[in-house]
Amino acid sequence: RMAARKMLECATTECKNRSWGWGYASGSGSTGSNYQGKLCKECNVEYARVGPEEFSLEWKVNRRIQEEKVRIQQEEEERKEQERIRKEKELAEREEKRKIKSIQERSDFIDELNCLMGQCGIPEHIINILQQQPLNKEQIETQFTNGCVRLGLSPAYIWMDVYQKLSKIPKIVETHEMRKAQLLDEISIAHKELKELDERKRKLLIKVSADVKEVQQLNKLKPWKSLHEEIFQPLHIAAATRMEIEKELSDKLMQQVHSEVEDLAAADDQTDTPKLSHVFNAMGVPCEVIQKLTPLDGLEFIGCDVDKMCEEYEVNSFQDRKDLVYIQSMLAEQALPDLNHLKLCKVCAASDPQELTFLLVKCKQTFHKDILVRHNINGRRFLALTLQDIRDQFEVCDREEVKKLRSAISYMMKIHKAALQAT
């Protein structure tokens, strides 16, 4: 009786069949004993076909690899064959096009040559005779003899006249080629001029559009004659009044600064004495800060500690405080940064961080200048900076960087003082 067989997985790699524990691989010998009862029917058949010495558990893997190689090789050969066929087809198509083009060119040339011969006065029947197959001397004499071709008598030779007319054709063709080259040049110039005209047209359209907008804007002033007295004249008078008052206040202010700064009056003073607030205004101090400092006069401002004064009057902006320190230092010199001073002092003329940075780079000052933009420091505020500002406000702790920054302030201060002495 046969013992019950247990279904096992086939030992061959990548084989999904089952082994029933029997087969050709159950024979004696080292190879057979290794595979005994471990192969499926398909693998047993392969084992029997190749023999125990050649059989390998990797035979399916090897077969798949070999089949893949064959497939890739076949695909490559097919690709090459298709590429060869494609190239041959393209070559044949190009050759066919070349032949057609050559035939067409030949036909066009013959038509044009016939036209030229006709223009030279050669009759059509003579042209037809000339285009016959080349004949030898005997054949030509035969044509003259049997009357197929006309024979001229001296001195009115027919074919001498034909020959002379044909000899003119190369010169005519040369003239045509020169004319063609001339026309091509003219076409090129015309294209260039058209391009320039297009550009000019584009610019003119832009100008017309701008002019139309300007006309529309000017049309708003159309009722000038009827409304200028009602609307414009009051504006003109208001500007003239402010101009006169500005000049009067400014002249008095400069005289006061150059003589007795301490006598500058507070903003709420009722006399016509120049006010300290006029100085603040001329120096660009914000309106809300000027209003907070209304009680201050020149004497108090010159002698005060600006930081304590700002705390008292609730001036909190760091930039406003530095502006006030700068103004105090200028009043102490009995000066204000007028146009003459700004022409000489590039530091005071640096109205924003970018202009100040440019000046510092030009003067070869090497500290990190990004803090100027971050804290909105212009030239005037830079002159008002202190060591405490550098450490507390800018938060610069590196000793070398602090040293570079203080050196830059000192250098800018020298430029500023030199300008003050010059004015």
C-alpha positions in Angstrom: 0.0 0.0 0.0 1.2 3.5 -0.8 1.7 5.7 2.1 -0.2 9.0 2.2 1.7 11.7 0.5 2.0 15.2 2.1 1.8 18.2 -0.3 5.0 20.3 0.0 6.3 23.5 -1.7 8.6 22.8 -4.6 12.3 23.4 -3.8 13.0 25.1 -7.1 13.4 28.9 -6.9 10.4 30.9 -8.1 8.4 27.7 -8.6 4.8 28.0 -7.3 3.9 24.4 -7.9 3.5 21.8 -5.1 5.5 18.6 -4.6 3.9 15.3 -3.7 7.0 13.7 -2.4 7.8 11.6 -5.5 9.5 11.9 -8.8 12.6 11.4 -10.8 14.8 13.2 -8.2 14.4 10.4 -5.7 17.2 8.3 -7.1 20.5 7.4 -5.5 23.6 9.7 -5.5 24.3 13.0 -3.9 22.2 15.1 -6.3 19.3 12.8 -6.3 19.2 12.4 -2.6 19.3 16.2 -2.2 16.1 16.6 -4.3 14.3 13.5 -3.2 10.6 14.2 -2.8 11.2 18.0 -3.0 10.3 18.7 -6.7 7.0 19.3 -8.4 6.1 17.3 -11.6 7.3 20.1 -13.9 10.7 20.4 -12.2 11.0 16.5 -12.2 10.5 16.6 -15.9 13.3 19.2 -16.3 15.5 17.1 -14.0 15.0 14.0 -16.1 15.6 16.1 -19.3 19.0 17.6 -18.3 20.2 14.9 -15.9 21.3 15.2 -12.3 24.7 16.9 -13.1 23.1 19.7 -15.1 20.0 20.3 -13.0 19.8 23.3 -10.8 17.2 24.7 -8.4 17.7 28.0 -10.2 16.7 26.6 -13.6 13.5 28.7 -13.7 15.3 31.8 -12.7 18.0 31.1 -15.3 15.3 30.4 -18.0 13.5 33.7 -17.1 16.8 35.6 -17.4 17.6 34.0 -20.7 14.1 34.6 -22.0 14.4 38.3 -20.9 17.8 38.6 -22.7 16.3 37.0 -25.8 13.3 39.4 -25.6 15.5 42.4 -25.2 17.7 41.3 -28.0 14.7 40.8 -30.3 13.3 44.2 -29.4 16.7 45.8 -30.1 16.9 44.0 -33.4 13.3 45.1 -34.3 14.1 48.7 -33.2 17.2 48.7 -35.4 15.3 47.2 -38.3 12.5 49.8 -37.9 15.1 52.5 -37.8 16.8 51.1 -40.9 13.5 51.0 -42.7 12.6 54.5 -41.6 16.0 55.9 -42.8 15.7 54.1 -46.1 12.2 55.5 -46.5 13.3 59.0 -45.6 16.3 58.6 -48.0 13.9 57.4 -50.8 11.5 60.3 -50.1 14.4 62.8 -50.2 15.7 61.3 -53.4 12.2 61.3 -54.9 11.8 65.0 -53.9 15.2 65.8 -55.3 14.3 64.1 -58.6 11.0 65.9 -58.8 12.7 69.2 -57.9 15.4 68.6 -60.5 12.8 67.8 -63.2 10.8 70.9 -62.2 13.9 73.0 -62.3 14.8 71.6 -65.7 11.3 72.2 -67.0 11.3 75.8 -65.6 14.7 76.4 -67.0 13.7 75.2 -70.5 10.5 77.3 -70.4 12.5 80.4 -69.3 15.2 79.7 -71.9 12.6 79.4 -74.6 11.1 82.7 -73.4 14.5 84.3 -73.6 15.1 82.9 -77.1 11.7 84.2 -78.2 12.6 87.6 -76.8 15.9 87.5 -78.8 13.8 87.1 -82.0 14.4 83.3 -82.5 11.2 81.8 -84.1 9.4 78.9 -82.3 10.1 76.4 -85.1 13.8 77.2 -84.9 13.7 76.6 -81.1 12.0 73.3 -81.7 14.8 72.2 -84.2 17.5 73.3 -81.7 15.9 71.1 -79.0 16.0 67.9 -81.1 18.5 65.2 -80.3 22.1 66.2 -81.2 22.9 65.2 -84.8 26.2 64.6 -86.5 27.3 66.6 -89.5 26.0 64.1 -92.1 22.5 64.1 -90.5 22.4 67.9 -90.4 23.4 68.1 -94.1 20.7 65.5 -94.9 18.1 67.8 -93.2 19.3 70.7 -95.3 19.2 68.5 -98.4 15.7 67.1 -97.9 14.3 70.5 -96.9 13.5 69.6 -93.3 15.6 72.6 -92.1 15.7 75.9 -94.0 18.9 76.9 -95.7 19.8 80.6 -95.9 21.8 82.2 -98.7 24.7 84.6 -98.3 24.7 87.1 -96.7 21.3 86.4 -95.1 22.4 83.2 -93.3 19.5 81.9 -91.1 21.6 80.0 -88.6 24.3 82.6 -88.3 21.6 85.0 -87.2 20.3 82.3 -84.8 23.8 81.8 -83.4 24.4 85.5 -82.9 21.1 85.8 -81.1 21.8 82.8 -78.9 25.2 84.3 -78.0 23.4 87.3 -76.4 21.5 85.1 -73.9 24.4 84.6 -71.3 24.7 88.3 -71.1 21.0 88.7 -70.6 21.1 86.0 -67.8 24.0 87.8 -66.1 21.9 91.1 -66.2 19.0 89.2 -64.7 21.1 87.8 -61.9 22.4 91.3 -61.1 18.8 92.6 -61.1 17.8 89.8 -58.8 20.6 90.6 -56.3 19.6 94.3 -56.4 15.9 93.3 -55.8 16.9 91.1 -52.8 18.8 94.0 -51.3 15.9 96.3 -51.8 13.6 93.7 -50.2 15.9 93.5 -47.2 16.0 97.2 -46.9 12.2 97.4 -47.2 11.8 94.8 -44.4 14.1 96.8 -42.2 12.2 100.0 -42.9 8.9 98.3 -42.3 10.2 97.1 -38.9 11.3 100.7 -38.1 7.9 102.0 -39.2 6.2 99.5 -36.9 8.4 100.6 -34.0 7.7 104.3 -34.9 4.0 103.5 -35.1 4.1 101.8 -31.7 5.8 104.8 -30.2 3.4 107.2 -31.9 0.4 105.3 -30.5 1.9 105.5 -27.0 2.4 109.2 -27.5 -1.1 109.8 -28.8 -2.5 107.9 -25.9 -0.5 110.0 -23.4 -1.5 113.2 -25.3 -5.2 112.2 -25.2 -5.0 111.7 -21.4 -3.2 115.0 -21.0 -5.9 116.8 -23.1 -8.6 115.1 -20.9 -6.8 116.3 -17.8 -6.4 119.9 -19.3 -10.1 119.9 -20.2 -10.8 120.0 -16.5 -9.4 123.5 -16.5 -11.5 124.5 -19.4 -13.7 127.0 -17.3 -10.6 128.8 -16.3 -11.8 132.3 -17.2 -15.0 131.9 -15.3 -13.8 130.2 -12.2 -10.1 131.2 -11.7 -11.2 134.3 -9.6 -13.5 132.2 -7.5 -11.3 129.1 -7.0 -7.7 129.8 -8.0 -7.2 133.3 -6.8 -7.9 132.5 -3.1 -5.3 129.7 -3.4 -2.8 132.0 -4.9 -3.4 134.6 -2.2 -3.1 131.9 0.6 0.2 130.7 -0.8 1.5 134.3 -1.0 0.5 135.0 2.6 2.2 131.8 3.8 5.3 132.6 1.8 5.6 136.1 3.4 5.0 134.7 6.9 7.4 131.8 6.4 10.2 134.2 5.2 9.6 136.6 8.1 9.6 133.8 10.7 12.6 132.1 9.2 14.7 135.2 9.0 13.9 136.2 12.6 14.6 132.6 13.7 18.0 132.5 12.1 18.9 135.9 13.6 17.8 134.7 17.0 19.8 131.5 16.7 22.9 133.3 15.7 22.6 135.8 18.5 20.8 134.5 21.7 19.6 130.9 21.5 18.4 131.0 25.1 15.9 133.7 24.3 13.9 131.5 22.0 10.3 131.7 23.3 8.0 128.9 24.2 5.2 128.1 21.7 2.5 129.5 23.9 4.4 132.9 24.3 2.2 135.8 23.1 5.1 138.0 22.0 6.6 138.1 18.5 9.8 136.6 19.7 10.9 133.6 17.6 9.7 130.3 19.1 11.6 127.2 19.9 8.8 125.3 18.2 9.8 127.0 15.0 13.2 125.3 15.3 11.5 121.9 15.9 9.2 122.5 12.9 12.1 123.5 10.5 14.1 120.4 11.7 11.2 118.0 10.8 10.1 117.1 14.3 6.6 115.5 14.1 3.6 117.7 14.9 2.5 115.6 17.9 6.0 115.9 19.5 6.0 119.7 18.9 2.7 120.0 20.6 3.9 118.0 23.6 6.9 120.3 24.0 4.9 123.5 23.8 5.9 124.8 27.3 9.7 124.6 26.5 11.7 127.7 25.7 15.2 128.0 24.5 16.9 128.4 27.9 15.2 125.3 29.3 15.9 123.2 26.2 19.6 124.1 25.9 20.2 123.3 29.5 18.1 120.1 29.9 19.0 116.4 29.8 17.1 115.4 26.7 16.4 111.8 27.8 14.9 113.0 31.1 13.0 115.8 29.3 11.5 113.2 26.8 10.4 111.0 29.7 8.7 114.0 31.4 6.9 115.0 28.2 6.2 111.4 27.1 8.3 111.5 23.9 8.8 107.8 23.5 10.2 107.3 20.0 13.9 106.6 20.0 14.2 108.4 16.6 12.4 111.5 17.9 14.7 111.6 21.0 17.9 111.4 18.8 16.5 114.2 16.6 16.0 116.4 19.7 19.6 115.6 20.9 20.9 116.6 17.5 18.9 119.9 17.5 20.2 120.7 21.0 23.8 120.2 19.8 23.2 122.4 16.8 21.6 125.2 19.0 24.6 124.9 21.3 26.7 125.9 18.3 24.3 128.7 17.5 23.6 127.1 14.1 21.0 125.2 12.1 21.6 122.9 9.1 20.7 125.3 6.4 21.6 124.7 2.7 25.1 126.1 3.1 25.8 123.6 6.0 24.3 120.7 4.1 26.5 121.4 1.1 29.6 121.0 3.3 28.4 118.3 5.7 27.6 115.0 4.0 26.6 113.5 7.3 23.8 115.9 8.0 22.8 115.7 4.3 22.3 111.9 4.6 18.5 111.9 5.0 17.9 108.2 5.3 19.8 105.0 6.3 20.7 104.1 2.7 22.4 107.5 2.1 24.3 107.2 5.4 25.4 103.6 4.6 26.7 104.8 1.3 28.7 107.5 3.0 30.1 105.1 5.7 31.2 102.7 3.0 32.9 105.5 1.1 34.7 106.4 4.3 35.7 102.7 4.8 33.8 102.2 8.1 33.5 98.5 8.6 30.8 97.8 11.3 27.6 95.9 10.5 25.4 98.6 8.9 22.1 96.6 9.0 21.3 98.2 12.4 21.0 101.6 10.6 18.1 100.3 8.5 16.6 98.4 11.4 16.5 101.5 13.7 15.9 104.1 10.9 19.1 106.0 11.6 20.0 108.9 9.3 23.1 111.1 9.4 21.8 113.5 12.1 20.6 110.7 14.4 24.0 108.9 13.9 25.8 112.0 15.3 23.5 111.8 18.4 24.2 108.2 19.3 25.9 107.3 22.6 27.6 104.2 24.0 24.4 103.4 26.0 22.4 103.6 22.8 24.8 101.1 21.1 24.5 98.6 24.0 20.9 99.0 25.1 19.0 100.1 21.9 21.1 98.3 19.3 21.9 95.4 21.6 25.5 95.3 20.3 27.6 93.3 22.9 30.7 92.4 20.9 33.5 94.7 22.1 35.2 94.8 18.7 31.9 95.8 17.0 31.2 98.4 19.6 34.7 99.8 19.1 34.1 100.0 15.3 30.8 101.7 15.7 32.1 104.3 18.2 35.0 104.9 15.8 32.6 105.5 12.9 30.6 108.0 15.1 33.8 109.9 16.0 34.8 110.0 12.3 31.4 111.4 11.2 31.5 113.9 14.0 34.9 115.3 12.7 33.3 115.8 9.3 30.3 117.6 10.9 32.5 119.9 13.1 34.7 120.8 10.1 31.6 121.9 8.2 30.3 123.9 11.2 33.7 125.8 11.4 33.6 126.5 7.6 30.2 128.1 7.8 
